[in-house]
């Protein structure tokens, strides 16, 4: 396993975490739990957090071969955004208009939810909801920006969701050359670091080796960590 300083060298977020970085004690044998989660990245920790909140008596185990956030979750750009890599029109073709709008609204809500949990749990992740600016530095880019705004309005998203900035307004957010305009989406960004989640019946543990998963269980060389019968 990497040493404390090796973990810290992986990213700014790992380097800024107080205290010693070290894996938790490995499993010494079989563990009976209601839910076994493989991996203590964002997906695993958020899942464990909400399970513990919704069902405090639920027995939840998070199995991680290294430390929380060792993989991509701890080596990101430190921002959280409601941007989605598919347009409203594309989502409408795939799943219908209502589903497309609901997806975009859910993405917006997820940003506020990160802020809510950070405040509720006292997580000092330097949360700041500042918005996202996409500069248009050519006539073609400005035309695309206007088309994006028009699509947003067609689906009921207003100025509070996405707005077109003039060149002067765009430069108030950041200085760039040849700016003709920009789109601005307020749903925000943040700098965040995953902290261990807890609750009645929840725990984080490390298998002696990287776990292999199968349906209903997280297995390691000493035995399964799966749903109790």
C-alpha positions in Angstrom: 0.0 0.0 0.0 1.3 3.6 -0.7 2.6 5.6 2.2 0.9 8.7 3.6 3.0 11.0 1.5 2.5 8.9 -1.7 -1.3 9.3 -1.2 -0.8 13.1 -0.8 1.1 13.4 -4.0 -1.8 12.2 -6.1 -3.9 15.4 -6.0 -4.4 18.8 -4.4 -7.4 17.5 -2.5 -5.6 14.5 -1.0 -2.7 16.8 -0.1 -5.0 19.2 1.8 -6.8 16.6 3.9 -5.8 17.0 7.6 -4.4 14.1 9.5 -2.7 10.9 8.3 -3.9 9.2 5.1 -4.0 5.4 5.6 -6.4 2.6 4.7 -8.7 1.3 7.4 -8.1 -2.1 9.0 -8.8 -5.0 6.6 -11.6 -7.5 7.1 -10.6 -10.4 9.3 -13.3 -12.7 8.1 -16.9 -12.8 6.9 -19.2 -9.9 7.6 -23.0 -10.0 7.4 -24.5 -6.7 6.2 -27.7 -5.6 4.5 -25.8 -3.7 1.8 -22.2 -4.1 0.7 -20.7 -1.3 -1.4 -17.5 -1.9 -3.5 -15.5 1.3 -3.6 -15.3 4.5 -1.4 -15.5 7.0 -4.2 -18.2 9.5 -4.7 -20.8 6.9 -5.9 -20.0 4.5 -3.1 -19.9 7.1 -0.3 -23.0 9.0 -1.4 -24.9 5.7 -1.7 -23.9 4.7 1.9 -24.7 8.2 3.2 -28.3 8.2 1.9 -28.9 4.6 2.8 -27.8 5.4 6.4 -30.0 8.5 6.5 -33.1 6.7 5.0 -32.7 3.5 7.0 -30.5 4.2 10.2 -30.8 0.5 11.2 -29.5 -0.8 7.9 -26.1 -2.5 8.1 -23.9 -1.0 5.4 -20.3 -1.8 4.6 -18.1 0.1 2.2 -15.2 -2.0 1.0 -12.2 0.0 -0.3 -8.8 -1.4 -1.3 -7.0 1.9 -0.6 -8.4 5.1 1.0 -11.6 7.0 0.3 -11.3 9.0 -2.9 -8.2 7.1 -4.0 -9.4 6.9 -7.6 -11.0 9.5 -9.9 -13.1 10.9 -7.1 -10.0 12.3 -5.4 -8.3 13.4 -8.5 -10.9 15.7 -10.1 -11.1 19.3 -11.0 -12.9 20.1 -7.7 -16.1 21.4 -9.2 -19.7 20.2 -9.3 -21.9 21.3 -12.1 -25.4 20.8 -13.5 -24.1 20.7 -17.1 -25.1 17.5 -18.9 -23.4 16.1 -22.1 -26.7 15.8 -24.0 -29.0 18.6 -25.2 -32.6 18.9 -24.1 -33.6 18.1 -27.7 -31.5 14.9 -27.7 -33.0 13.8 -24.4 -36.4 14.5 -25.7 -35.8 12.3 -28.7 -34.6 9.6 -26.4 -37.1 9.7 -23.5 -39.7 12.5 -24.1 -40.0 16.1 -23.2 -41.0 15.7 -19.6 -38.2 13.3 -18.9 -35.7 15.7 -20.5 -36.8 18.6 -18.4 -36.8 16.4 -15.3 -33.3 15.3 -15.9 -32.0 18.8 -16.3 -33.8 19.9 -13.1 -32.4 17.0 -11.2 -28.9 17.9 -12.3 -29.5 21.5 -11.0 -30.9 20.1 -7.7 -27.9 17.9 -7.2 -25.6 20.9 -7.0 -27.7 22.4 -4.2 -27.8 19.1 -2.5 -24.1 18.9 -2.3 -24.1 22.3 -0.7 -26.8 21.3 1.7 -25.0 18.2 2.9 -21.7 20.0 3.2 -23.4 22.5 5.5 -25.4 19.9 7.5 -22.4 17.7 8.1 -20.0 20.5 8.8 -17.7 19.5 5.8 -15.2 22.2 5.1 -14.9 21.7 1.3 -14.7 25.5 0.4 -18.2 25.3 -1.1 -18.9 28.3 -3.4 -21.8 28.5 -5.8 -20.4 30.7 -8.5 -21.9 29.5 -11.8 -20.4 28.4 -15.1 -19.3 30.7 -18.0 -18.8 29.5 -21.6 -17.1 32.2 -23.6 -17.9 32.8 -27.3 -14.8 34.0 -29.1 -16.0 33.7 -32.7 -19.1 34.4 -34.6 -19.9 30.7 -34.9 -19.5 30.2 -31.2 -21.8 33.1 -30.5 -24.4 31.7 -32.8 -24.2 28.4 -31.0 -24.6 30.2 -27.7 -27.8 31.9 -28.9 -29.1 28.6 -30.2 -28.5 27.1 -26.7 -30.4 29.9 -25.1 -33.3 29.6 -27.5 -33.5 25.8 -26.8 -33.5 26.5 -23.1 -36.4 28.9 -23.4 -38.4 26.5 -25.5 -38.2 24.0 -22.7 -39.2 26.4 -20.0 -35.8 27.3 -18.6 -35.5 31.0 -17.8 -32.8 33.6 -17.1 -32.3 32.1 -13.7 -31.2 28.9 -15.4 -29.2 30.1 -18.4 -28.6 33.5 -19.8 -26.6 35.1 -22.6 -24.0 37.6 -21.6 -22.7 40.5 -23.6 -19.0 40.8 -24.2 -18.7 43.3 -21.4 -20.7 41.2 -19.0 -18.6 38.1 -19.9 -15.4 40.0 -19.1 -16.7 40.8 -15.7 -16.5 37.1 -14.8 -13.0 36.5 -16.4 -10.6 38.3 -18.7 -10.1 36.6 -22.1 -9.2 37.8 -25.5 -11.6 38.3 -28.4 -14.7 37.7 -26.3 -18.0 38.3 -28.2 -20.3 37.1 -25.5 -20.9 34.0 -23.3 -23.5 31.8 -21.7 -23.8 31.8 -18.0 -25.5 29.0 -16.0 -25.9 29.8 -12.2 -26.4 26.2 -10.9 -22.8 26.5 -9.7 -19.5 24.8 -8.9 -17.7 23.7 -5.8 -14.5 22.4 -4.5 -15.1 19.3 -2.4 -13.5 16.3 -0.8 -15.2 13.1 0.2 -15.2 12.5 4.0 -16.2 9.1 5.6 -19.9 8.8 6.1 -21.4 7.3 9.2 -24.6 6.3 10.9 -26.1 3.5 12.8 -25.0 0.3 11.2 -22.6 1.8 8.7 -18.9 1.2 8.5 -16.0 1.5 6.1 -13.5 -1.3 5.7 -10.7 -2.5 3.5 -10.5 -6.0 2.0 -7.0 -7.5 2.1 -7.0 -7.3 -1.7 -9.1 -5.4 -4.2 -12.6 -6.8 -3.9 -14.2 -8.7 -6.7 -17.9 -8.2 -6.9 -20.8 -10.4 -7.8 -24.5 -10.0 -7.4 -25.5 -9.6 -3.8 -22.0 -9.7 -2.4 -18.6 -8.1 -2.2 -16.0 -10.9 -1.9 -12.4 -10.9 -0.8 -9.9 -13.7 -0.2 -10.9 -14.2 3.4 -14.6 -14.6 2.6 -17.7 -12.7 1.4 -19.1 -9.5 2.6 -22.7 -9.9 1.6 -26.3 -9.7 2.6 -27.1 -11.6 5.8 -29.7 -14.3 5.5 
